[in-house]
Amino acid sequence: MSSDADSPSLAHAVALIAAARHAVVLAGAGMSKESGIPTFRGDGGLWTVRGEPPLNQYETFSADPRRWWERRLEQERSADEFATAIESAEPNAGHRALADLEAMGAIAHVISQNIDDLHRRAGQRSLTEIHGNRTWMRCIVCESRWPRAEFPVDPEALPPRCAQPGCGGIVKGDTVMFGEPIPPSALRRCAEESARADLFLSVGTSAVVYPAAQYPIAAAQRGVPLIEINPEPTPLTPLAAVVLRGPSGEVLPALAAAVRALQDRGSAARTSPGEDD
């Protein structure tokens, strides 16, 4: 597929990023798909093939958390095709470019709809995983989170309990289930970062899943420029100041390279001796 990575639109996007003081990114499943992880919806999506999970997932968990944990431990011993795809996936060039843009000070925060941990593994630091992270655990009471690898579970003492002083809440997988409210702390962080945004980037998201899709929409409605990076049009396209058509793994590295080149030119100009020196 052709990409806008070298188009005049790229220069416009770079100029918007250079002018921004607090750029926020909404990253969607398209980024994960480029790492070989099946999407949930759409052609060949996990839920398209298997059917969507029951809408009362969280209710079922709450009614019998011990049984949920028994199934979880069994699944960990015999991973299915989807779990294997996630386990073997690696951050792609788009994930790494987003982390590079953050390291350059060009973007301030990433709101990810993905649960695969690839943003963290690519080096993203300022990150809200609005739908959770499949490799982490979370207390449903105090919202403390731990990497699963660092959270020992005793099969004889299920469900596990939070170890934070004075809590003792039940611990579950961090991924947000159907019927489960998104953790309030995640929603607060998304709202705070979006309210501060003076530039929004939408990357690899269909922009149909709420509340995540509302953040760039609300920003655009208050006059914040929006850069859309996606192979296909989305509901955000009419709101975008710049549209860069192409996979994020192609467009984002080109964008990061152009931003770095601009920063290098500015640094060189500041350090060059003047004509009268």
C-alpha positions in Angstrom: 0.0 0.0 0.0 1.3 3.5 -0.8 2.0 5.8 2.0 2.0 9.6 2.6 5.3 9.3 4.5 7.0 11.6 1.9 4.1 13.8 1.0 3.7 17.6 1.6 1.3 16.6 4.3 4.2 15.2 6.3 5.8 18.7 6.4 2.5 20.1 7.7 2.4 17.5 10.4 6.0 18.2 11.4 5.2 21.9 11.6 2.2 21.2 13.9 4.3 19.0 16.1 7.1 21.6 16.3 4.5 24.2 17.4 2.9 22.0 20.0 3.7 22.1 23.7 1.6 19.1 24.8 0.8 16.6 21.9 -1.3 13.6 22.8 -1.7 10.4 20.8 -4.6 8.0 20.6 -3.2 4.6 19.4 -5.5 1.8 18.2 -5.6 -1.8 17.1 -4.1 -1.0 13.7 -0.7 -0.7 15.4 -1.0 -4.1 17.0 -2.1 -5.6 13.7 1.1 -4.5 12.1 2.9 -6.7 14.7 0.9 -9.7 13.7 -1.7 -9.6 16.4 -5.3 -10.2 15.1 -7.8 -7.5 15.6 -11.0 -8.2 17.6 -13.4 -6.9 14.9 -13.4 -6.7 11.1 -12.3 -9.2 8.5 -10.5 -12.1 10.2 -10.9 -10.5 13.6 -10.9 -12.7 16.7 -14.5 -11.9 17.6 -15.6 -12.0 14.0 -14.4 -15.6 13.8 -15.3 -16.8 17.3 -18.1 -14.5 18.2 -17.9 -11.7 20.8 -17.4 -12.6 24.4 -20.6 -12.5 26.6 -21.5 -9.0 27.7 -21.7 -10.1 31.4 -18.0 -11.1 31.6 -17.4 -8.9 34.7 -20.6 -10.0 36.4 -19.5 -13.6 35.9 -16.1 -12.8 37.4 -17.6 -11.0 40.3 -19.9 -13.9 41.1 -17.1 -16.5 41.2 -13.6 -14.9 41.1 -12.1 -18.2 42.2 -13.4 -20.0 39.2 -12.1 -17.2 36.9 -8.7 -17.6 38.4 -8.8 -21.4 38.0 -9.5 -20.9 34.3 -6.8 -18.2 34.0 -4.1 -20.5 35.4 -5.3 -23.3 33.1 -5.0 -20.9 30.1 -1.5 -19.9 31.1 -0.5 -23.5 31.0 -2.0 -24.1 27.5 -2.0 -20.8 25.5 -4.4 -20.6 22.6 -3.6 -19.3 19.1 -4.5 -15.7 20.0 -2.4 -15.7 23.2 0.5 -17.3 21.3 0.3 -14.5 18.7 0.5 -11.8 21.4 3.3 -13.6 23.2 5.4 -13.9 20.1 4.6 -10.3 18.8 7.3 -7.6 18.9 7.0 -3.8 18.9 7.1 -2.7 15.3 8.7 0.4 13.7 5.6 2.4 14.6 5.8 1.6 18.3 9.5 2.5 18.3 8.9 5.7 16.5 6.3 6.8 19.0 8.7 6.2 21.8 11.4 8.1 19.9 9.0 11.1 19.5 8.4 11.0 23.2 12.1 10.9 23.9 12.6 13.9 21.6 10.0 15.8 23.6 7.7 15.9 20.5 4.8 14.1 22.2 3.7 14.2 25.8 1.4 11.2 26.3 0.0 8.1 24.6 -3.5 6.8 25.2 -3.5 3.2 24.0 -6.5 1.1 23.3 -4.3 -2.0 23.0 -3.7 -4.6 25.7 -0.6 -6.2 24.3 2.2 -4.4 26.2 4.0 -3.4 22.9 4.0 0.3 23.7 5.8 -0.3 27.0 8.2 -2.8 25.5 9.0 -0.2 22.8 10.0 2.3 25.5 6.9 4.4 25.9 6.9 6.0 29.3 4.0 8.4 29.6 1.2 5.9 28.8 -2.4 5.2 29.7 -3.6 1.8 28.7 -7.3 2.6 28.8 -8.4 -1.0 28.2 -5.7 -2.5 30.4 -2.7 -4.7 29.8 -3.0 -8.4 29.4 0.4 -9.0 31.1 -0.5 -7.0 34.2 -2.8 -7.6 37.2 -5.0 -5.0 39.0 -6.8 -4.7 42.3 -10.5 -4.0 41.7 -10.6 -1.9 44.9 -7.5 0.4 45.0 -6.5 -0.1 41.4 -2.9 -1.0 42.2 -1.2 -2.8 39.2 1.6 -5.3 38.9 3.2 -7.1 36.0 1.9 -10.7 36.0 5.5 -12.0 36.1 6.0 -10.2 39.4 2.7 -11.3 41.0 2.9 -14.8 42.5 -0.4 -16.6 42.7 -1.0 -19.5 45.1 -3.4 -22.0 43.4 -4.6 -23.0 46.8 -5.6 -19.5 47.8 -7.8 -18.2 45.1 -8.7 -15.5 44.3 -5.5 -13.6 45.1 -5.8 -10.5 47.3 -4.2 -7.1 47.1 -1.1 -6.7 49.3 -1.4 -3.0 49.7 -1.7 -2.0 53.4 -5.4 -1.7 54.4 -6.8 -3.0 51.1 -7.1 -6.7 50.6 -9.3 -6.3 47.5 -9.6 -9.1 44.9 -7.0 -9.0 42.1 -7.9 -9.8 38.5 -6.3 -9.5 35.1 -5.8 -5.8 34.2 -7.7 -6.2 30.9 -11.1 -4.5 31.1 -13.8 -7.0 30.7 -17.2 -6.6 29.0 -19.4 -5.1 31.7 -16.5 -3.8 33.7 -16.1 -0.1 34.2 -12.9 1.4 33.0 -10.8 2.1 36.1 -11.5 5.7 37.2 -7.8 6.4 37.5 -7.3 5.6 33.8 -10.2 7.8 32.8 -9.0 10.7 34.9 -5.5 10.5 33.3 -7.0 10.4 29.8 -9.2 13.4 30.6 -6.3 15.4 32.2 -3.9 14.7 29.3 -6.6 15.5 26.7 -7.6 18.7 28.4 -3.9 19.8 28.2 -3.5 18.8 24.6 -2.7 21.5 22.0 -2.2 18.8 19.3 -3.8 15.3 18.9 -2.6 12.4 16.8 -4.9 9.5 16.0 -2.8 6.5 15.0 -4.2 3.2 13.7 -7.6 3.5 15.4 -11.0 3.0 13.7 -12.3 5.7 16.2 -15.6 3.8 16.9 -14.8 2.5 20.4 -15.8 4.9 23.2 -14.8 6.6 25.4 -11.4 6.5 23.8 -12.7 7.9 20.5 -14.2 10.9 22.3 -10.9 12.4 23.3 -9.6 13.4 19.9 -13.1 14.4 18.9 -13.5 16.7 21.9 -10.1 18.2 21.3 -10.8 18.9 17.6 -14.2 20.5 18.6 -12.3 23.0 20.8 -9.9 23.9 18.0 -7.0 21.6 18.7 -5.4 20.4 15.4 -5.7 16.7 14.7 -3.3 14.5 12.7 -4.7 11.2 11.5 -2.4 8.4 10.6 -4.4 5.4 9.2 -4.5 3.4 6.0 -8.2 4.0 5.7 -10.7 6.9 6.3 -12.3 6.9 9.8 -15.0 9.1 11.5 -12.1 11.3 12.5 -11.0 12.1 9.0 -13.3 15.1 8.4 -12.0 16.6 11.6 -8.3 16.2 10.8 -6.0 19.1 10.0 -3.6 16.6 8.4 -4.3 13.1 7.1 -1.3 10.8 6.5 -2.5 7.7 4.7 -0.5 4.5 5.3 0.5 2.0 7.9 1.8 3.4 11.2 5.0 1.4 10.8 5.8 3.4 7.7 4.4 6.8 8.5 5.5 7.2 12.1 9.2 6.5 11.4 9.2 9.0 8.6 7.5 11.5 10.9 10.0 10.9 13.7 12.9 11.2 11.3 11.6 14.5 10.0 11.0 15.9 13.5 14.5 14.9 14.5 16.0 16.5 11.4 14.1 19.7 12.2 15.3 19.7 15.8 18.9 19.0 14.6 18.8 22.0 12.2 17.5 24.2 15.0 20.2 23.0 17.4 22.9 23.6 14.7 21.6 27.1 14.1 21.7 27.9 17.8 25.3 26.7 18.2 26.7 28.2 14.9 29.0 31.2 15.4 27.6 34.5 14.2 29.0 36.4 11.3 30.5 39.0 13.6 32.2 36.5 15.9 
